[in-house]
Amino acid sequence: MHIPRYWARRVQSAQGPNGLARRIACWGWSDVSLSEAQTRAEDRVAAIALKVRAGQELDRYGYADRPLREEIVDAIRDRAGGEAALITRNQYGAQVLNAARALFIDIDFPETSAGGGLVGAVQQLFGAKPQDPAAPHLERLGAWARRNPFLGLRVYRTAAGLRGVVTNEVFDPARSDALDILRQLGSDPLYVRLCQAQGCFRARLTPKPWRCAVSGPPARFPWDDVGSEARFREWERRYAHASTKYAVCKPVAAFGPREVHPDLIDLLAYHDRFTLATQERPLA
């Protein structure tokens, strides 16, 4: 899993051939130490400054082209004592499970389907029952499960889509077979890219703040200073209190074998406990 523990930021100005100055800010990261992260940040900002002075076009980083800058808050161990998953807090404050080998599938409904949309409104106007947006996706998941009867698939409903997880086998996020399954089952393309780049599969454990009437966090990891972290921790307490009223997902279907791979037992139990999957609460 490519989730660095240490981060450092460096800022530098550089003047291009046109005489205009540009402010350059770069992050460096490391699994070893803060000093190594600082060195990498300095190297990166120096390399970009050289390009600016030479008038070269700068590369633009897109989604999943570099490690996620997220605070690590917990870890789940496998039978051998290795890291089965890391729990991080994403940029809008929700906790996320980053699984080394548990294949989580993320399926988003189109916005018009998730909220009913115009079609749903017209159907209700004429007394027709609108189609459940999950129905076609569940049909596709069921068809895939029939073609792969040796794999167990558990499916959850989320606030705006479906979440699946293969329960009786483990996968390498960098291998084509895992990525093919994600694509076959309709996972969001950005999610597929992220899994490949980060070397893990992801599943959100706590609600999106705006879905439980909480504004976004006032600061982002790593903190600029003690005051920034203190403000974030106060926000974190309010968010955690509001989150208890909502679940992130609830089970809606299961296909194939019911046994769970030994390395996934604790991980899936953790997932269900923190998402409140077995609780009758609104999804957020």
N, C-alpha and C positions, 0 to 999 in steps of 0.2 A: 504494500500500500504506500502510495506516494503522498503522505500527509506529514510535512515537516513539523518538528516541535519548536524550532527556533526561527525567528524572523527579525530582520533589521532593515531599516529604510535609510537611503542616502539621497540627498538632493544636491544638484549642481547646475550652474548656468553655463551655457555654451553659445558662442556667437557664430552664425553661419556666414557663408561668403557674401550674402546680401546685407550683412551688417546688423541683422535682427538677432536679438538674444532670445534663447529658449530656455525655459526652466525644465530640468529633467529630474524626475523622481523615480527611483527604482527600489524594488524590494529584493533582498537576498534571503535565502532560506537554507536550513541545515537540520539534519537529524542528530548532529554531533554536539554542536555548541553555538552559543550566541556569537562568539568571536568569528567562527567560520561563516555564519550568516552575514556578519558585518563585512567580512572580506569579499564575499560574493556580491553583496550590494555595491561595494565600492568598484569592483571589477566591472559590473554591469553598467553602472552609471558612467564610468570612464570610457567604456567601449561605445556607448551611445553618444557621448560628447564628441568623440573623434568623428563619428559619422556626421554629426551636425556641423562641425567645423569644415568637413570636406564637402558639405552640400549633398550628402547621400540621402536617399529615401529611407525612412525608418520603417522597420517591420512593425506591423500592428498585431498585437496579441489578441486572439479571439477566445471564445469560451472553451475552457478545458485545455488550453495550450500551456498552462503552467500550474503548479500546485495550488490547491485552494488554501487561502489564508484563513484558517479556522482554529479556534481554541480546542484542544483535546481535553475532554472532561471526564472520560471513563474508558475502560477497556474490558473486553470479554476474552477470556482465554479458552483455547481448545484443550483437548485431552493431553497433548504433549507440552502444554504450557506456553505455546506460541500465541500470538495475537490473532484471535478469530475475527475480532472487530474492534474498531475504535469509535467512540462516541465523540462527535465534535459539535460545536455550535456554529451554525452558518451565519452569513452576513446579516440576515434579518432576525437572528436571535433564537431560531428553533434548533433543537437538538436533532442530530442526524446520525443514524447507524451506518458506518462504513465497513462493509463486510468483505473480508479477504476472499472467501470462497462460496458464500451463500448467494445464489443467483436470484436477486430481486428484479422484478419486471415492473416498469413504471408505464402505465397507459393513461394518457390524458384524454378526456372527452373534448370535442370541439366546444368552444364557449357557448354557442347557441344551444347545444345539446345539454350541457351541464346545467344550464339555468332554465331550460324549457324553451326559450327563444320564441321567435315569431310563429313557427310552425306549431309549437306546443300551445301557444295562446289561442291560435285559430281553432285547433282541435278542441280545446276546452270550451271555446265559444259555441261550438256546434254540438257539444255534449259528448265528444269522443274522448276516450282515455288516451293521453299522450303516451307514446312508446318510451319505455325505460331506456335511457341512452346506454345502459350497461349491456342490454340484450345482445346486440350484434357482436360485441367484444367477447361476451361469455360464450357465444356460439363458436367464435373463432378459437378461443382457448380450449373449448371442449373438443373441437375437431383436431386441434394439434395434439391434445392428450390422447385421443384415440389412435393417432399415428405414432405416438411415442408411449405405449402402455407401460413401459418399464420405469417411467419417471413419475414421481408424485408431485402434484401441483396444487398449492393452496392459493386461493384467490380472496382478496379483501376489497371492499368498496371504500373509496376515499371521498372526500368532499367534492372532487371534480374529476374522478376517474376510477381506475382500478389498480390494485397492486397485486402482483403475483410473486410467489417464491417456490422454487423447486426444493422439496423437503428431504428427499432421500439420496441426493447426490451433491457433490461439491464441484465447483468449476473455477477455472483460471480466467479472470476478467480480460486478460490479454490474448486469449486464444480465440480463434475464429469460430469454434463451435459454440462458445458462450455468446459471442456477439451475434451470431446467426440466430440463435434462439430469441434474443432480445428483439431483433428486427422482425422475425417471423411472427412474433406475438404483438407487434404494433407498439413497441416502446418508443417513447419520444426520441427523435434522432439526437438531440443534444444530450440526453441522458446516456445514450449508447456511447457517444464520443467521450463523455466524462468518465464512464466506467473504464474505458480503454486507457485514457490518459492518466487517471489516478490509480489504476491498478486495484479497483475495488468496486463493489456494487453498493448503491446507496438507498436508504429508506428513511424518510423523515419520521421522527418519534413523537414530536410535540407539535401543537397547532401552529399555524401561521398567525402571528400576532394580530393582524388586522381582522382575522376571523373571530377573534375573541375580544374585540373592542380594546385592543392595546396598540398604542403607537409603536413605531419602530425604535430600536435601541438608540441611545444618544451617542454611542461611541462604538468603534469596531476594533476587534483584536488585530494585532497587539496594541495595547493602550499607549497613548502618548505620554501619560504621566499617571501618578497615583490618583489624582482627582478624576480623570477620565474613567479609570477602572471603578472608582467608588460610585460614580453616576451610573455606570453600566450595571453594577451589582444591585443597586437600588431598583433599576428597571427590571432586572432579572427576577427579583422577588415579586414584583407586581405581576409580571408575566406568568410566573410559575403559579401564583394564586389563581389568576384568571383561567389558566390552562386546565385546571382540574375539572371544569364544567364541561369539557369537550373531549371527544375521542378523535383520534386521527384516522382510524379505519375500523372496519368490522368485517368478519368473515362472511362470505356469501356463497362460496362453492369450493369443492375439493375434487380432484380428479386423480385417478391412478392409485398406486400403492400408498398406504397410510403410514408406513413406518418412516421414522425420521433418522437421518444419518447421525451417528453418534457425535460428530463434531458440530452439529447444528442444533442439538437439543437445547443447550443453555442459551444459545443465541436467539432461537425462535421464541423461547420462553421470555427472554428479556424484551424482545420486540413486542410481544403481545401485552406484557405487563405495562410497558411505558406508553404504548399507543392507546391503552385502555380499550383494546380490541373486543374484550368480552363485556364491556359496560354499555348499557343502553343510554347513550348520550349523543347529542348532536355532533356531526362530523365537522371538523375545522382544520 
